[in-house]
Every structure is written in C-alpha cells, then in structure tokens.
C-alpha cells in the first residue's frame, strides 16, 4: 500500500468518527481556481463576529475551531494545484484539525460549513485501497480465493475438491479407501496453497490474509498444506465460513474486519511502545531535526509519523525512509499514547538501525 493512501485513509477514518451535538465542526473546501483571499473571507468574517466583546451567539468551541482553521489558512499564499481542504473542531476540550493540501482528487466546488459532522464529500470519490487482504476459504467440497480492498470483495478463483466422502465399507477396503482419501485431501490442500501463492504473491501482493472454512478444515489445512511462509506470516485470523463461494468470501471479509483493524493497529502499537521505551537512548531519534539527520545517514529502520502532521510532510519523510529500506508507520493521535507522541515529540520519531553521532 502507498504511504500517501495509508495516511489519507487513516485521517479520513479519524474525521468521519467525529460528531458533536451542536454545529461547531468547521469544514472548508476550496477549488484550485480560487484565490487564498476568497478562501479566507468567510472564515475571517465569522471569526471577527465571534470575537466581538458583546457577541454571545457563537459557542466557544466554534470560536476555537474557527481560529484553528484561520491559522491553517494563513500558512498558504495560494491554493495548491488540486485545491485545499481544512477541518477544525473542539470536542471535550480537545482540538481536532486536518489539512489536505495535496488531495488525490481535484476539488471542484467550494464548501464552508459549521455542522455536527465534518463534510468529507469532496473526498468520497477516493477509492484507492489503504490495504489489500487476501481471502481464502477452504472446506470439504472446494475452495475459494478472493481479494478485499476498499472497493469490496473480488472473486479470483472458485474450484471444487475431488476428495470423496467417507466410505461406509468396512475391513481392509475401508482402510485402503481412507488412505487414498487422505492422500487426495493432502493433494487438494497443496493445490489450494499453490493457487494462493500465485494469486497473493506472484500476481499481486497482499498486505494480509484471512482464512475461512468449515470447522476443523481450516486447522487441518494450516497443519498439512505447504502454504508459502510469506503467506503464513500474513495471516490475520481464521474464521468459520460455510461455503467456498463468492458468498463465502463476502462472509469471511465481514467476519474478519475486526481482525484487520486490530492487526493494523497492533503493528503501530508495538513500534510506538518500543520507541517510547527507548527514548533517551541512542537507539531512537525524535523531532524533525534529529530524524532528518538519521535519514541523511540512512540509519532509520522504522519511521513513526503522527496524523497531526501535514500530509505532505508525512509523504516526504515517509518516502525518504522507504527509499533506504525503512518502514513507515502512521500513528493516529487518538491511539493509546498517540497524543503524547504528537505533543512530546512533535509527531516525528524513528527507531534506528545504528546509533548516529
């Protein structure tokens, strides 16, 4: 998945979950053809009115939100090429802001609103996936392979198993039949594993894998199949699914969503815990200047960036880290210790391959 898409979807998810009981959340969208003066005008008008000594009609959270949006706009001399989006709000004393100055789609209409939710409609057409998960359903009668991204479930392959049902015969015939049946089952499992390798590694790499199937079959598949070690490392969970069909793939995607969310957050959580534990040692760097030095020395193993940073900053630093073989993780500010990371370390930290002077 691309860093810019990861950041975009993390920030959109965060904003979409914000709601208030009053019209105190400010949304501003400006097309590229407008001037920065035109963009500032409605914000400045409301802010000027709201800060009049005798003005009491504007609630304080809205005043603070307007001030935050106003400050963000003052950082620009002109509207960026694809337009500009600025969001600001205060809930329970916490300031929530986000700026999109390099949106993946061109902003073609103006929006200025105070509401109970942020107006994210200018970015609704963004369909690039933040992550792609492989879907693999294995049951007694067959298997199904699919792919899950932000566009939904795509069926890749559905095929039947030639493994016969259990025999009702007794004696040596039953034993021979059962040996043949077990051999055919192992061959079927290996065929499924081989098709999964082609679909999920060779054709188009995935970010994670969900396994589904009837009770007992998934466990046996994992024990007996020659599943590629790369795919084994990507398994996010196993779930009971009854049918190896498109319907079964959709059922697996639905049941695995919580595991997907948890897996994504767990990776960030572990890296953030390691970073915080090593603060004060020569194994980490933090703050823009020190991390910039670490990137110059190609010493960054894992780069941590807060969602409170500008999207362009996240993308620029992230690409520098990835060009030298490092990993970049985006830390939501509503994450455990995410606000501490943003405040105490300016939202920029790195776990180093080696100490730097």
C-alpha positions in Angstrom: 0.0 0.0 0.0 1.3 3.5 -0.7 2.2 5.7 2.2 0.1 8.6 1.0 -3.0 6.4 0.7 -2.4 5.0 4.2 -2.2 8.5 5.6 -5.3 9.7 3.7 -7.5 6.8 4.9 -6.2 7.0 8.5 -7.1 10.7 8.6 -10.4 10.3 6.9 -11.4 7.5 9.3 -10.5 9.7 12.2 -12.5 12.7 10.9 -15.5 10.5 9.9 -15.8 9.3 13.5 -16.1 12.8 15.0 -19.6 14.1 15.8 -20.9 16.9 18.0 -24.3 17.8 19.4 -24.0 21.4 18.1 -22.9 23.0 14.8 -19.3 23.5 16.0 -17.3 21.5 13.5 -15.9 23.6 10.6 -15.3 22.3 7.1 -13.7 24.3 4.3 -13.1 23.1 0.7 -11.5 25.4 -1.8 -11.1 24.7 -5.6 -7.7 25.3 -7.1 -9.0 28.2 -9.2 -10.0 30.3 -6.2 -7.7 32.8 -4.5 -6.5 32.4 -1.0 -8.2 35.7 -0.2 -11.6 34.2 -1.3 -10.9 31.2 0.9 -10.2 33.3 3.9 -13.1 35.7 3.6 -16.0 33.6 5.2 -13.7 32.3 8.0 -12.4 35.8 8.8 -16.0 37.2 8.7 -17.3 34.7 11.2 -14.2 34.9 13.4 -14.4 38.7 13.5 -18.1 38.5 14.5 -17.5 35.7 17.0 -14.8 37.6 18.8 -16.7 40.8 19.3 -16.8 41.7 23.0 -20.6 41.6 23.2 -21.0 38.6 20.9 -22.5 35.6 22.7 -24.2 33.7 19.9 -21.1 31.7 18.9 -20.2 28.9 21.3 -16.6 28.9 22.5 -15.8 25.5 20.7 -16.8 27.0 17.4 -14.7 30.1 18.1 -11.7 27.9 18.8 -12.4 25.9 15.6 -12.6 29.0 13.5 -9.3 30.2 15.0 -7.6 26.9 14.1 -8.9 26.9 10.5 -7.9 30.6 10.2 -4.4 29.8 11.4 -4.1 26.9 8.9 -5.2 29.1 6.0 -2.6 31.8 7.0 0.1 29.3 6.2 -0.7 29.4 2.5 0.0 32.2 -0.1 -2.1 30.4 -2.8 -4.4 27.5 -3.3 -2.5 24.2 -4.2 -2.9 22.6 -7.6 -5.7 20.2 -6.6 -7.4 22.5 -4.1 -7.4 22.8 -0.4 -9.4 21.2 2.4 -9.2 22.3 6.1 -11.1 20.9 9.0 -11.3 22.1 12.6 -13.3 21.3 15.7 -13.0 21.2 19.5 -14.7 18.3 21.4 -14.3 17.9 25.2 -11.5 20.5 25.2 -9.5 18.6 22.5 -8.7 20.4 19.3 -9.2 18.3 16.1 -7.7 19.7 12.9 -6.7 18.3 9.5 -5.5 19.8 6.3 -5.4 18.2 2.9 -3.2 20.4 0.6 -2.4 17.6 -1.8 -5.7 15.8 -2.3 -5.7 12.8 -4.6 -8.7 14.2 -6.5 -9.3 17.7 -7.8 -11.6 19.8 -5.6 -14.2 21.3 -8.0 -16.6 23.1 -5.6 -16.5 25.3 -2.6 -17.7 24.3 0.8 -17.8 26.3 4.1 -19.9 24.9 6.8 -20.4 24.7 10.6 -22.1 21.4 11.4 -22.3 18.4 13.8 -20.1 16.4 11.5 -17.2 17.2 9.1 -18.2 17.4 5.4 -15.9 14.9 3.7 -17.9 14.7 0.5 -15.1 16.2 -1.6 -13.1 13.0 -0.9 -15.9 10.5 -1.3 -14.6 9.5 -4.8 -11.2 8.4 -3.4 -11.2 4.7 -4.0 -7.6 3.7 -3.8 -7.3 0.9 -1.2 -5.5 1.6 2.1 -4.7 -2.1 2.3 -5.5 -5.3 0.3 -6.3 -8.5 2.0 -6.4 -12.0 0.5 -9.4 -14.1 1.2 -9.1 -17.9 1.3 -12.0 -20.2 2.1 -11.3 -24.0 2.3 -14.0 -26.5 3.0 -14.6 -30.2 2.3 -16.2 -29.6 -1.1 -13.9 -27.0 -2.5 -12.1 -23.7 -2.1 -12.5 -20.0 -3.0 -9.9 -17.3 -3.4 -10.7 -13.6 -3.3 -9.3 -10.1 -2.6 -10.7 -7.4 -0.3 -9.9 -3.7 -0.6 -11.9 -0.5 -0.2 -13.9 -1.4 -3.3 -15.2 -4.5 -1.7 -14.7 -8.3 -2.4 -13.4 -9.5 -5.7 -13.7 -13.2 -6.5 -10.4 -14.6 -8.0 -10.9 -18.4 -8.2 -13.6 -20.9 -7.1 -13.0 -24.6 -7.6 -14.3 -28.0 -6.4 -12.4 -30.7 -4.5 -12.2 -34.3 -5.8 -11.9 -35.7 -2.3 -14.7 -38.3 -1.9 -16.9 -38.5 1.1 -16.2 -41.1 3.8 -16.8 -44.7 2.9 -19.4 -46.8 4.6 -17.5 -50.0 3.8 -15.6 -52.0 6.5 -12.4 -54.0 6.8 -9.4 -53.6 4.5 -11.4 -51.9 1.8 -12.3 -49.2 4.2 -8.7 -48.8 5.3 -7.4 -48.6 1.7 -10.2 -46.1 0.8 -9.3 -43.9 3.8 -5.6 -43.9 2.9 -6.5 -42.8 -0.7 -8.9 -40.3 0.7 -6.2 -38.7 3.0 -3.8 -38.6 0.1 -6.3 -36.8 -2.1 -7.0 -34.4 0.7 -3.3 -33.5 1.0 -3.1 -33.1 -2.7 -6.1 -30.8 -2.6 -4.6 -28.7 0.2 -1.4 -28.4 -1.7 -3.3 -27.3 -4.8 -5.1 -24.6 -2.8 -1.8 -23.5 -1.3 -0.1 -23.3 -4.8 -3.0 -21.3 -6.2 -2.9 -18.9 -3.2 0.8 -18.3 -3.8 0.2 -17.4 -7.4 -2.8 -15.1 -6.6 -1.5 -13.4 -3.5 2.3 -13.2 -4.1 3.2 -13.7 -7.7 0.2 -11.9 -9.4 -0.5 -9.1 -6.9 0.9 -9.0 -3.4 -1.4 -8.6 -0.5 -1.0 -6.9 2.9 -2.7 -9.6 4.9 -4.6 -12.9 4.7 -7.9 -14.1 6.1 -8.6 -17.8 6.3 -12.1 -19.3 6.4 -13.7 -22.6 6.2 -15.8 -25.2 8.0 -14.9 -26.3 11.5 -11.7 -28.4 11.6 -10.9 -28.0 7.9 -9.0 -24.7 8.3 -7.0 -26.1 11.1 -6.0 -29.2 9.1 -5.2 -27.0 6.1 -2.8 -25.0 8.1 -1.2 -28.1 9.6 -0.9 -30.1 6.4 -0.7 -27.7 3.4 2.6 -26.4 2.0 1.5 -22.8 2.4 4.2 -20.3 1.4 5.9 -18.9 4.5 5.2 -15.4 3.3 1.5 -16.1 3.4 1.7 -17.7 6.8 3.3 -14.6 8.2 0.4 -12.5 6.7 -2.4 -14.5 8.3 -4.6 -12.1 10.3 -7.1 -14.7 11.6 -9.2 -17.8 10.9 -13.0 -17.8 10.8 -15.8 -20.3 10.4 -17.3 -19.9 6.9 -19.7 -22.5 5.5 -19.3 -22.2 1.7 -16.4 -21.9 -0.7 -18.3 -19.4 -2.9 -18.5 -15.6 -3.6 -21.0 -15.5 -0.7 -18.5 -17.3 1.5 -15.8 -14.8 0.5 -18.1 -11.9 1.5 -18.9 -13.7 4.8 -15.2 -14.1 5.5 -14.5 -10.4 4.8 -17.3 -9.3 7.1 -16.2 -11.6 10.0 -12.5 -10.7 9.5 -12.9 -6.9 9.6 -12.3 -6.6 13.3 -9.1 -8.7 12.9 -7.9 -6.4 10.1 -8.4 -3.3 12.2 -6.7 -4.9 15.2 -3.7 -6.2 13.1 -3.1 -2.7 11.6 -3.2 -1.1 15.0 -1.1 -3.8 16.7 1.8 -3.1 14.4 1.7 0.6 15.1 1.2 -0.1 18.9 4.2 -2.4 19.1 6.5 0.0 17.3 5.3 3.0 19.3 5.8 1.1 22.6 9.4 0.2 21.5 10.1 3.8 20.6 8.8 5.2 23.9 10.7 2.5 25.9 14.0 3.5 24.2 13.6 7.3 24.4 16.8 8.7 26.0 19.0 6.0 24.4 20.9 6.2 21.1 18.5 3.6 19.6 15.9 6.2 18.7 15.7 9.8 17.3 12.9 12.2 17.6 12.0 15.7 16.4 12.3 16.9 12.8 16.0 17.9 13.0 17.3 14.7 14.6 15.2 12.5 12.4 16.3 14.4 9.4 19.9 13.7 10.4 19.1 10.0 10.9 17.6 9.9 7.4 20.7 11.5 6.0 22.8 8.7 7.5 20.3 6.1 6.2 20.0 4.9 9.8 16.2 4.8 10.1 14.7 1.3 10.5 11.2 2.3 11.4 9.8 5.9 11.0 6.8 6.9 13.1 4.8 9.9 12.0 1.7 11.3 13.7 -1.6 12.0 11.8 -1.4 15.5 13.2 1.4 16.3 10.7 0.6 17.8 7.3 0.0 15.2 4.6 2.9 16.5 2.5 5.3 16.2 5.5 4.2 12.6 6.1 4.7 11.7 2.5 8.0 13.4 2.1 9.6 11.9 5.2 8.0 8.5 4.6 9.3 8.2 1.1 12.8 9.1 2.3 12.7 6.3 4.8 11.3 3.8 2.4 13.9 4.7 -0.3 16.6 3.5 2.2 14.7 0.3 3.0 13.0 1.6 6.2 9.4 1.1 7.2 7.0 3.9 7.8 4.1 3.7 10.3 1.4 6.4 10.7 0.3 6.9 14.4 -3.3 8.2 14.9 -3.5 10.9 17.5 -6.5 9.1 19.1 -4.3 6.0 19.5 -3.1 5.0 23.0 -0.1 7.3 23.6 -0.7 8.8 20.1 -1.5 12.2 21.6 1.7 12.0 23.8 3.7 11.1 20.8 2.3 14.1 18.9 2.8 16.6 21.7 6.1 15.5 23.3 8.0 14.5 20.1 6.3 16.8 17.5 4.8 13.7 16.0 8.1 12.6 14.4 10.2 9.7 15.7 12.5 6.9 14.4 13.8 3.6 15.6 17.4 3.4 14.3 19.4 0.6 12.7 22.5 2.0 14.3 23.4 5.0 16.6 24.4 8.3 14.9 26.6 11.0 16.3 
